[in-house]
């Protein structure tokens, strides 16, 4: 099945903030973060059901080489990226974010 990917606005902000933070630490590191995000999306597209369920609808995949999780849902032929959050974020923060 061919899926389309929709990145929710809050997830776009998450990605932009992480890229900016990593770029401030080391030139080119933000670009590497985004590349790993894209690789995670490619992995999700290959098999959306392969990753860990955190709720009945929401799944998450870890980014390689970066301490971030990509949270997503699958609905028919669409994958919705809900957030891209640092692994140190509290569970309560993540729950609140995923409700939006």
RADADA-V184690 format. One line per field, one symbol per residue. psi: psi as a letter, one per 40 degrees, with the letter a starting at -180 (. if undefined). Layout:
psi=???
This chain:
psi=ihiihhhidddddddddddddddddhheddddddddddddddddddgdeeihhdaddhiiiiiheigiihhiihhbehhhhdigiieeiiddddddded.
